[in-house]
Amino acid sequence: MARFGIIPSRGILATLQSAGMGGYGTALVDGGTRAASAAVLASDWLYWVSHGAESSRAKDSAGCKTSHEAEVEADSPLKLKAKL
């Protein structure tokens, strides 16, 4: 701790130490973590809305098979018989 110098009572290091010991910093760190994860989820959702919906519609109209359809086709009896 000597290399950090004087630690302010409500500084970042003191808050993180308090969170580690279950003190007042726990609520602050938990709230910050939740806010950061909400921001990441919101940005992912915005990206999906702006890019993902268009590309999935284009794949469906082009006749591409989904992963589920590909699995069902791979498990057809003729293909299983051919593997034996």
Residue frames as a rotation matrix with the C-alpha (Angstrom) as fourth column:
MET 1
0.564 0.826 0.000 0.00
0.826 -0.564 0.000 0.00
0.000 0.000 -1.000 0.00
ALA 2
0.154 -0.564 -0.812 2.95
0.395 -0.718 0.574 2.31
-0.906 -0.409 0.111 0.44
ARG 3
-0.769 -0.519 0.373 3.46
0.528 -0.186 0.829 2.65
-0.361 0.834 0.417 -3.29
PHE 4
-0.037 0.838 0.544 -0.07
0.900 -0.208 0.382 4.07
0.433 0.504 -0.747 -3.73
GLY 5
-0.798 -0.293 0.526 0.63
0.065 -0.911 -0.407 6.91
0.599 -0.291 0.746 -1.35
ILE 6
-0.823 0.562 0.086 -2.25
-0.264 -0.244 -0.933 8.41
-0.503 -0.791 0.349 0.59
ILE 7
-0.773 0.622 0.121 -5.52
0.531 0.530 0.661 6.67
0.347 0.576 -0.740 -0.21
PRO 8
-0.715 0.577 0.395 -8.58
-0.614 -0.788 0.040 8.94
0.335 -0.214 0.918 -0.10
SER 9
-0.723 0.410 0.557 -11.41
-0.324 0.510 -0.797 7.60
-0.610 -0.756 -0.235 2.04
ARG 10
0.365 0.895 0.257 -13.97
-0.072 0.302 -0.951 7.41
-0.928 0.329 0.175 -0.81
GLY 11
-0.197 -0.542 -0.817 -11.52
-0.893 -0.244 0.377 6.82
-0.404 0.804 -0.436 -3.64
ILE 12
0.386 0.343 -0.856 -11.55
-0.784 0.611 -0.109 4.01
0.486 0.714 0.505 -6.17
LEU 13
-0.480 -0.654 -0.585 -9.09
-0.218 0.735 -0.642 1.81
0.850 -0.181 -0.495 -4.29
ALA 14
-0.891 0.185 0.415 -10.94
-0.420 0.013 -0.908 2.25
-0.173 -0.983 0.066 -1.01
THR 15
0.098 0.988 -0.123 -14.25
-0.958 0.060 -0.280 1.45
-0.269 0.146 0.952 -2.68
LEU 16
0.256 -0.064 -0.964 -12.86
-0.576 0.791 -0.206 -1.70
0.776 0.608 0.166 -4.30
GLN 17
-0.823 -0.550 -0.143 -11.32
-0.171 0.480 -0.860 -2.78
0.542 -0.683 -0.489 -0.98
SER 18
-0.596 0.681 0.426 -14.66
-0.684 -0.152 -0.714 -2.18
-0.421 -0.716 0.556 0.70
ALA 19
0.356 0.730 -0.583 -16.44
-0.920 0.382 -0.084 -4.23
0.162 0.567 0.808 -1.96
GLY 20
-0.198 -0.542 -0.817 -13.97
-0.344 0.818 -0.460 -7.07
0.918 0.190 -0.349 -1.43
MET 21
-0.981 -0.181 -0.069 -14.78
0.012 0.298 -0.954 -7.07
0.194 -0.937 -0.290 2.27
GLY 22
-0.369 0.920 -0.131 -18.54
0.836 0.390 0.385 -6.79
0.405 0.033 -0.914 1.76
GLY 23
-0.537 0.113 -0.836 -18.87
0.546 -0.709 -0.446 -3.15
-0.643 -0.696 0.319 2.79
TYR 24
0.233 0.687 -0.689 -20.39
-0.059 -0.697 -0.715 -0.07
-0.971 0.207 -0.122 1.16
GLY 25
-0.453 -0.514 -0.729 -18.41
-0.730 -0.256 0.634 -0.66
-0.513 0.818 -0.259 -2.04
THR 26
-0.747 0.204 0.632 -20.36
0.328 0.941 0.084 -3.83
-0.578 0.270 -0.770 -2.78
ALA 27
0.313 0.950 -0.002 -23.44
0.531 -0.177 -0.828 -1.92
-0.787 0.258 -0.560 -3.90
LEU 28
0.382 -0.231 -0.895 -21.37
-0.573 -0.819 -0.033 0.46
-0.725 0.525 -0.445 -6.03
VAL 29
-0.712 -0.695 -0.104 -19.42
-0.541 0.447 0.712 -2.30
-0.448 0.563 -0.694 -7.77
ASP 30
-0.526 0.605 0.597 -22.58
0.564 0.774 -0.287 -4.38
-0.636 0.186 -0.749 -8.27
GLY 31
0.513 0.753 -0.412 -24.42
0.218 -0.579 -0.786 -1.40
-0.831 0.313 -0.461 -9.74
GLY 32
0.055 -0.597 -0.800 -21.51
-0.785 -0.521 0.335 -0.58
-0.617 0.610 -0.497 -12.04
THR 33
-0.860 -0.359 0.362 -21.31
-0.128 0.840 0.527 -4.17
-0.493 0.407 -0.769 -13.22
ARG 34
-0.120 0.910 0.398 -25.03
0.683 0.367 -0.632 -4.28
-0.720 0.196 -0.666 -13.95
ALA 35
0.560 0.305 -0.771 -24.90
-0.205 -0.850 -0.485 -0.96
-0.803 0.429 -0.413 -15.79
ALA 36
-0.384 -0.784 -0.487 -21.96
-0.756 -0.036 0.654 -2.12
-0.530 0.619 -0.579 -17.93
SER 37
-0.826 0.105 0.554 -23.67
0.281 0.928 0.242 -5.40
-0.489 0.356 -0.796 -18.80
ALA 38
0.266 0.963 -0.043 -26.89
0.514 -0.180 -0.839 -3.56
-0.816 0.201 -0.543 -19.67
ALA 39
0.309 -0.229 -0.923 -24.92
-0.609 -0.793 -0.007 -1.26
-0.730 0.564 -0.385 -21.97
VAL 40
-0.779 -0.626 -0.030 -23.30
-0.454 0.530 0.716 -4.23
-0.432 0.571 -0.698 -23.73
LEU 41
-0.518 0.665 0.538 -26.65
0.620 0.725 -0.300 -5.98
-0.589 0.178 -0.788 -24.14
ALA 42
0.467 0.708 -0.529 -28.26
0.152 -0.654 -0.741 -2.80
-0.871 0.265 -0.413 -25.46
SER 43
-0.068 -0.557 -0.828 -25.51
-0.806 -0.458 0.374 -2.29
-0.588 0.693 -0.418 -28.01
ASP 44
-0.914 -0.217 0.344 -25.77
-0.031 0.880 0.473 -5.93
-0.406 0.422 -0.811 -29.10
TRP 45
-0.090 0.968 0.234 -29.54
0.660 0.234 -0.714 -5.58
-0.745 0.090 -0.660 -29.47
LEU 46
0.451 0.222 -0.864 -29.14
-0.322 -0.863 -0.390 -2.39
-0.832 0.454 -0.318 -31.50
TYR 47
-0.569 -0.714 -0.407 -26.64
-0.694 0.151 0.704 -4.11
-0.442 0.684 -0.581 -33.77
TRP 48
-0.778 0.326 0.537 -28.98
0.398 0.917 0.019 -7.08
-0.486 0.228 -0.844 -34.21
VAL 49
0.266 0.943 -0.199 -31.92
0.425 -0.300 -0.854 -4.82
-0.865 0.142 -0.481 -35.00
SER 50
0.410 -0.118 -0.904 -29.97
-0.595 -0.787 -0.167 -2.82
-0.692 0.606 -0.393 -37.56
HIS 51
-0.371 -0.670 -0.643 -28.03
-0.928 0.233 0.292 -5.68
-0.045 0.705 -0.708 -39.19
GLY 52
-0.882 -0.121 0.455 -29.28
-0.213 0.964 -0.157 -9.09
-0.420 -0.235 -0.877 -38.06
ALA 53
0.007 0.975 0.220 -32.93
-0.002 0.220 -0.975 -8.88
-1.000 0.006 0.004 -39.04
GLU 54
0.466 0.136 -0.874 -32.11
-0.800 -0.357 -0.482 -7.93
-0.378 0.924 -0.058 -42.64
SER 55
-0.494 -0.746 -0.447 -29.54
-0.860 0.493 0.130 -10.68
0.124 0.449 -0.885 -43.15
SER 56
-0.756 0.260 0.601 -31.79
-0.054 0.889 -0.454 -13.39
-0.652 -0.376 -0.658 -41.69
ARG 57
0.371 0.914 -0.165 -34.63
-0.228 -0.082 -0.970 -12.35
-0.900 0.398 0.178 -44.02
ALA 58
0.225 -0.365 -0.903 -32.28
-0.972 -0.154 -0.180 -12.50
-0.073 0.918 -0.389 -46.99
LYS 59
-0.825 -0.552 0.118 -31.14
-0.551 0.833 0.043 -16.01
-0.123 -0.029 -0.992 -46.05
ASP 60
-0.360 0.775 0.519 -34.71
0.053 0.572 -0.818 -17.23
-0.931 -0.267 -0.247 -45.68
SER 61
0.579 0.634 -0.513 -35.74
-0.445 -0.282 -0.850 -15.84
-0.683 0.720 0.119 -49.05
ALA 62
-0.066 -0.693 -0.718 -32.67
-0.997 0.073 0.022 -17.35
0.037 0.717 -0.696 -50.74
GLY 63
0.729 0.451 -0.516 -33.70
-0.459 0.880 0.121 -20.84
0.508 0.149 0.848 -49.63
CYS 64
-0.412 -0.911 -0.023 -30.81
-0.531 0.261 -0.806 -21.43
0.740 -0.320 -0.591 -47.27
LYS 65
0.351 0.494 -0.796 -31.32
0.326 0.732 0.598 -24.19
0.878 -0.469 0.095 -44.75
THR 66
0.540 -0.136 0.831 -31.19
-0.755 -0.515 0.406 -23.41
0.373 -0.846 -0.380 -41.07
SER 67
-0.565 -0.817 0.117 -28.89
-0.773 0.474 -0.422 -25.37
0.289 -0.329 -0.899 -38.79
HIS 68
-0.253 0.555 0.793 -31.87
-0.568 0.578 -0.586 -27.36
-0.783 -0.598 0.168 -37.48
GLU 69
0.771 0.557 -0.308 -32.92
-0.554 0.348 -0.756 -28.38
-0.314 0.754 0.577 -41.00
ALA 70
0.141 -0.814 -0.563 -29.35
-0.792 0.249 -0.558 -29.44
0.595 0.524 -0.610 -41.76
GLU 71
-0.669 -0.355 0.653 -29.25
-0.714 0.549 -0.434 -31.62
-0.205 -0.757 -0.621 -38.62
VAL 72
0.230 0.846 0.481 -32.55
-0.495 0.527 -0.691 -33.28
-0.838 -0.079 0.540 -39.52
GLU 73
0.763 0.025 -0.645 -31.34
-0.632 0.235 -0.738 -33.98
0.133 0.972 0.196 -43.05
ALA 74
-0.256 -0.952 -0.168 -28.08
-0.835 0.305 -0.457 -35.45
0.487 0.023 -0.873 -41.77
ASP 75
-0.678 0.043 0.734 -29.99
-0.545 0.641 -0.540 -37.85
-0.494 -0.766 -0.411 -39.53
SER 76
0.299 0.813 -0.500 -32.15
-0.953 0.229 -0.198 -39.24
-0.047 0.536 0.843 -42.32
PRO 77
0.621 0.009 0.783 -32.27
-0.264 0.944 0.199 -43.07
-0.738 -0.331 0.589 -42.47
LEU 78
0.950 -0.271 0.156 -30.59
0.254 0.380 -0.889 -43.26
0.182 0.884 0.430 -45.89
LYS 79
0.387 -0.854 0.348 -27.59
-0.550 -0.517 -0.656 -41.28
0.740 0.063 -0.670 -44.74
LEU 80
0.237 -0.275 0.932 -27.34
-0.907 0.283 0.313 -43.33
-0.350 -0.919 -0.182 -41.55
LYS 81
0.840 0.114 0.530 -27.50
0.031 0.966 -0.258 -46.54
-0.541 0.233 0.808 -43.59
ALA 82
0.821 -0.566 0.082 -24.80
0.022 -0.112 -0.993 -45.22
0.571 0.817 -0.080 -45.90
LYS 83
0.255 -0.746 0.615 -22.53
-0.910 -0.400 -0.108 -44.61
0.327 -0.532 -0.781 -42.91
LEU 84
0.497 -0.046 0.867 -22.82
-0.492 0.808 0.325 -48.27
-0.715 -0.588 0.379 -41.84
